[in-house]
Amino acid sequence: MLYCILMIYLIVWAFICSLKSGDGWAFEHLGLETDWQFSNYAVAFSKIRVTSGNVQANIFECLINGFVYSAGAAFFQLMATVMVAYCTARFNCTLSRIIHSVVIVVLVLPIAGNLASQVEIAQMFHAYDSMIGMFVMKFGYSNIYYLIFYATFKALPKDYMESAYMDGANHLVIFLKIMLPLVSTLCGAIFLLYFINYWNDYQFPMIFMPSLPTASYALYLFIDPNGSGGSIEVAQNSALRITAGFLVFIPIFIIFMLFKDKIMGNLQTGGIKE
């Protein structure tokens, strides 16, 4: 409860500060007597502009790019994780054990210094500076959620598969129409977590998508005095910087409040066919 109170206090404090004018108040009290500057949001919305290479984008275009990038990357990574976890959990063969061991090793051993090679490979396969290319790069399964899906599929009774086999279903039909719906609640929760993670990611779009700036990348440039997301005078105004942060925070906060029950949802397995 104390942690929640602290987080709520910081959000409220930041929102009030975003409605102030000038600077130099960051470590003062709330200062409710200060004149409200609701125009800060209009100013920040109009001033956030990204200049990256030969591309100029406003905050609206960055928000659209952010939604497309976050949703697409989350979907492709989720599907790769679910499919590989299902195959390794349900088919006991040498290849499954090798893939499972590779995931464990990748999660345990940190891989550092591979950014330059990633950029080179992305350029080689024409995936650099392309939204489709970014989706292909995110089509991976070496993440902690693989272990969650792996344990879930392992725990599900095999009676589901055997009943479908008796009815003449193949492996693809069993996965798409039986096993995948059984973990739909878990898929929704992890998709939301992926989406939030990619929405807040500015480094990957900055490096791999310079012509398709996202909202988080625009915010990074805006709050950087040496960036190209606004003038230096505007970027050094703390009130406008916090206001810009709220402009990026509000969409993901609304999405979280609408779908927060997905994170808390329980896995429903239904009944077994007799």
N, C-alpha and C positions, 0 to 999 in steps of 0.2 A: 504493500500500500504506500509506503514511503517513497519507493522508487517511482510508482505511478504518479504520485502527487508532484514529485520533482519534475518529471517529464511534462506533465500538464502545465505546471508553473512556467517552465521554460518556453513552451509554445505560446502561452498567453502573453508572457513578457515580450517575446519576439514580435507577436502580432501588434501589440500596443506600440512597440518601438518602430514598427514599420509605418505607423501613422504619424510619426513625428517629423519635424523638419530640422534641417541642419545636422550637426555632428557634435561629438564630444559628450554624449550622454550615455555611452554604452555601459558604463559601470555605475551609473546612478540608480536611484530608486525608480519605480514605475513612472512617477511624474504625471499623474492623471490630470493635473491642471494644465498640461501642455496643450496647445491648440492642435486639433486633429487635422491631419493632412491626408484626406482620402484621395487627393489627386496623385499621391505617390504611386498608386497602382497604375493609373493611366500613364504617368510619366515613365515608369519602369517598363510597362508594356510597349510603349512606343520607342523607347531608347534602346532596348535590347536588340541589337542587330549583329549578326555574325558575318565577319569577312574572312573567308577561308579560301585562299588561292584566288580563283576568278569568280567565286560564288559569294553572293550576298543574300542573307536570309533573315527575315524578321522572326519574332518570337512565335507567331502563329505557325509559320512553316516549320520551325524547330519543334514545336509541340506535335505536329503531325508526323514528322520524321521520328520523333521519340516514341510515339504510340506504335507506329508500324514496326520499328526496330525492336521494341520491347516485346510486342505480341508475337511477331514472327520468330525471333530468337528463342523466346520461351516455349513456343509450340514445337519447334523443330528439336530443341534439346530435350524437351519432355518426351516426345515420341521416340527419339533414339534411346533414351534411358529406359522407357517402359519396354520397348521391344527387346533390347538386349537383356534386360533383367528377366523378362519372361522366358526367353530362350535358355539362358544359363540356369534358371531355377527349375525348369520343367524337363530339360533334356540332359540326362547324365551321361556326358561323353567327354572325351579328352579335350576337344575344342572349347567346350563350356567351362571346364576347369581352368584352362589356360586364360581365357578371357576374364574370368572372375579373379584370377590371381593378378593379372595385369592391372585391373582396376584397383585392387588393394595396394599394389606397389606404387602406382601413380598417386594415390591419396596419401601414402605415408612419406614418400620421398619428394621433397620440393623440387620443382623444375624451374630453375632461374636462368636468366640470360638467353632465353629462346625467342625474345621479341623480334630481333632483327631477322632471324630465320623465318618467323611467321610472316613478316611483311614480304620477304623475298618470295616465299612459296605462294602467298596470296597473289602477288603480281604475276608470277609465272603461270598460274591457272586462271588468270583474268577475274579473280574474285575481289581484288582490291578496289576500293571506292565504289562498291556495288552492293545494294541492299540484298539482292539474291545471293551474292557471294558471301555476305555476312551470315545469312541463314545457313548456308552450307558449312561455314566454319563453326557454327554453333551446333551442328548436328553431331553431338558427341555424347558419350555416356559415362565418362570417367569423372563422376562427381558423387557426393555423399548420398544423394537421393537414389542413386542406383542401389545402394545397400538397403534402403527402405523398401523399394519395390521388390528387390530380390527376396527379402525376408517375408514380404506380404504374399508373393506368389508361392513361396515355399510352404506357407502356413495354410493356404487354401486347399481344401480336400480335392483329391484326384477324381472324386466321383463326378465332378462337373465334366471333366474331359472324357471320362469313360462313357458317360451317358450320351454325350455328343457323338462320340465315335460309333456308338451303337445305332445312332440315327443317320449315319453316313456323312457326318461333317468332316472336313479336312482341317489341317492345322491352322490355316488362315481364318477360316470361318470360326473356329473355336476361339482364337485370339480376339477377333474383332467383335463377335456377337455374344461371347460368353465371358471370357476372362477380363476383357477391357471394361465392360460395364460394371463388373464387380469391384473394380478399383477406381471408378469414376470420381468418387468423393475425394480420394487421395490424389488423383490426377488434378482435380480442380484446385486443391490446396497448394500443391507443388507448382502448378502453373502460375498461381498468384504470387508465390514467393520468387519464382524466376522473373516474372514481370516486374516486380518491385526492384529486384536486383539490377536488371538491365535498364530500367528507367533511371536509376541513380548512377549508372555507369557513364562516365564522361571520357575516360581514358581510351577505351576501345574505339568509340566513334571518332575521337580526335586523331587517332593514329591510322585507322583503317578506312574511315569514311569522311575525309576532309570536305568533300563536296555535298555531303548529306548531314549537316550538323543537327544534333538532337537538342532537346531542351536542357539537359544536364550539361552538355558541352557549351551551349550558349550561356548558361549561368556561370560556368567556370571562366569563360572569357569576360563576362560582364563584371565579376567581382575582382578580376585581376587588373590592377592599375595599368599593367603593360599589355593587356589583352586588346582584342579588337571587337569586343561586344558592346562598346560604348565609349564615350569620351573619358579621359582620365579624371576630370572633375566629377562626373557622374559616378564612376566606379569607386571613387574615394569617399563618396557620401554613404555612410553606414546605414542610414535609414533606407535609401534606395536599394542598397545591397540586400538587406533583409527582406524588403518588399519583393525584389526579384526572386529571392529564395522561396517566398510564399507562393509566387506565381507558378513555380515548378512543383512545389509541395502540394498545392491544393488538388490538382487532378489525381495524383496517386493516393491522396488521403480519401477522396471521394470513392475511388475504386475499392480501397481497402474497407471502408465502412459498408459499402454495398455487398461485398463478398467475404466479409470477415468470418461468417459462419462456415465457409468452406474450410478454413484453416482448423476450426474447432470440430468439424464434422467427424463422425465415426464411420468406419468402413462397414458397409452393409453387404452381406453376402447372400441374403435371401435363402431360399430353400433348395434342397437337393431333390432332383427328379427321381421318383421311385421307378 
